[in-house]
């Protein structure tokens, strides 16, 4: 049985099926869905798998844990989008671990300043954004003045 088939069986029955959990836990997507839709809480067995995928880690933290999830932060921190959105939507504050990834993208750097920091970026991000000469660098300068 595949993780998809195991999840669909639990979804159809609308209940937790412990004997299928090892199969479901092999896939980040179906593990997230199982946690959110069936368990309606943490799926501990699957967390090591989910935590390796930045996208599913972010939505698992947001929708299931409903807060910071340290196990997944390494994976999340490698992606500019998920670092930004994790800081904005989950941590709701500055998130230093994700800043190196965010700083590589002018769009997310600007929005991190606007939506999360609500002011001037840390120096290394500020300088990287200004050096990018991107349209968002110009918007950032107007924002912080």
Residue pairs with C-beta under 8 A, 6 or more apart in sequence:
1 9
1 20
1 23
2 23
3 23
3 24
3 25
3 26
3 27
3 30
3 31
4 27
4 30
6 17
6 20
6 23
6 24
6 30
7 20
7 24
7 27
7 30
7 33
7 34
7 38
9 17
9 20
10 16
10 17
10 20
10 24
10 34
10 38
11 33
11 37
11 38
14 38
15 38
16 38
16 39
21 34
21 43
21 45
21 46
22 45
24 30
24 31
24 34
24 43
24 46
25 31
25 43
25 45
25 46
25 49
26 49
27 49
28 46
28 49
28 50
28 52
28 53
28 56
29 56
31 43
31 46
31 49
31 50
31 56
32 43
32 46
32 50
32 56
32 59
32 60
32 63
32 64
34 43
34 46
35 41
35 42
35 43
35 46
35 50
35 60
35 64
36 60
36 63
36 64
41 64
42 64
42 65
43 50
43 64
47 60
47 71
48 71
50 56
50 57
50 60
50 72
51 57
51 69
51 71
51 72
51 75
52 75
53 75
54 72
54 75
54 76
54 78
54 79
54 82
55 79
55 82
57 69
57 72
57 75
57 76
57 82
58 72
58 76
58 82
58 85
58 86
58 90
60 69
60 72
61 67
61 68
61 69
61 72
61 76
61 86
61 90
62 89
62 90
67 90
68 90
68 91
69 90
73 86
73 97
73 98
76 82
76 83
76 86
76 98
77 83
77 97
77 98
77 100
77 101
78 101
79 101
80 101
80 102
80 104
80 105
80 108
81 105
81 108
82 98
83 95
83 97
83 98
83 99
83 101
83 102
83 108
84 98
84 102
84 108
84 111
84 112
84 116
86 95
86 98
87 93
87 94
87 95
87 98
87 102
87 112
87 116
88 111
88 112
88 115
88 116
93 116
94 116
94 117
95 116
96 122
99 112
99 122
99 124
99 125
102 108
102 109
102 112
102 125
103 109
103 121
103 124
103 125
103 128
103 129
104 128
106 129
106 132
106 134
106 135
106 136
106 137
107 134
107 136
109 121
109 125
109 128
109 129
109 132
109 136
109 140
110 129
110 136
110 137
110 139
110 140
110 143
112 121
112 125
113 119
113 120
113 121
113 125
113 129
113 140
113 143
113 144
114 143
119 144
120 126
120 144
121 129
121 140
129 136
129 137
129 140
130 137
130 140
130 141
